[in-house]
Amino acid sequence: MPIVDIFADPDGVAETEADHFMKCPGCGEWFDMRDLDQLLAHVHDAEIEIKESPRSRRANECNDTVAGPPDTQ
């Protein structure tokens, strides 16, 4: 069952403290969406797909090509 918040602000910006909370459609309990532990506790047997974002992949490529400090003579 997908998590859907029908009261979400369309621009995605939380304007009040209450905007960070959501009622779980699976169990009906309210949880803080900023808290990953609480969020994952309300997944309720759904599969989670974790992908690496293009930005983090690019950052890894940059770290591989960075030269060390110049040699002192």
C-alpha positions as CSV (number, residue, x, y, z in Angstrom):
1,M,0.0,0.0,0.0
2,P,1.6,3.3,-1.0
3,I,2.0,6.0,1.5
4,V,-0.1,9.0,0.4
5,D,-0.5,12.3,2.3
6,I,-3.6,14.0,0.9
7,F,-2.9,17.1,3.0
8,A,0.7,17.6,1.7
9,D,1.7,21.1,0.6
10,P,1.9,21.0,-3.2
11,D,5.3,22.7,-3.3
12,G,6.6,20.1,-0.8
13,V,7.7,22.7,1.8
14,A,6.7,22.1,5.4
15,E,5.2,25.3,6.8
16,T,4.4,24.1,10.3
17,E,5.6,21.4,12.7
18,A,2.5,19.4,11.9
19,D,3.4,19.2,8.2
20,H,6.2,16.8,9.2
21,F,3.8,14.2,10.5
22,M,1.7,11.6,8.6
23,K,-0.9,9.1,9.6
24,C,0.2,5.6,8.4
25,P,-2.3,4.1,6.0
26,G,-1.4,0.6,7.2
27,C,-1.8,0.9,11.0
28,G,-3.3,4.4,11.6
29,E,-0.5,5.6,13.8
30,W,1.0,9.1,13.4
31,F,4.7,9.3,12.8
32,D,7.4,11.9,12.1
33,M,8.5,11.7,8.4
34,R,11.8,13.3,9.3
35,D,12.8,10.3,11.5
36,L,14.0,7.5,9.2
37,D,13.6,4.9,12.0
38,Q,9.9,5.8,12.4
39,L,9.4,6.0,8.7
40,L,10.9,2.5,8.1
41,A,8.8,1.1,11.0
42,H,5.7,2.0,9.0
43,V,6.7,0.3,5.8
44,H,4.7,-2.8,6.9
45,D,6.1,-5.6,4.7
46,A,6.4,-3.4,1.6
47,E,9.6,-3.8,-0.5
48,I,12.0,-0.9,-0.5
49,E,14.2,-0.2,-3.5
50,I,17.3,1.8,-2.8
51,K,19.0,3.4,-5.7
52,E,22.2,5.5,-5.8
53,S,21.4,9.0,-7.0
54,P,23.3,10.3,-10.0
55,R,24.8,13.0,-7.8
56,S,26.4,10.6,-5.3
57,R,27.7,8.4,-8.2
58,R,29.4,11.5,-9.7
59,A,30.9,12.5,-6.4
60,N,32.5,9.0,-6.1
61,E,34.0,9.4,-9.6
62,C,35.5,12.8,-8.6
63,N,37.0,11.2,-5.5
64,D,38.7,8.6,-7.6
65,T,40.4,11.2,-9.8
66,V,41.6,13.6,-7.2
67,A,45.4,13.8,-7.0
68,G,47.2,13.8,-3.8
69,P,49.2,16.7,-2.4
70,P,52.1,18.0,-4.6
71,D,55.5,16.6,-3.9
72,T,57.8,19.0,-2.0
73,Q,61.3,19.4,-3.2
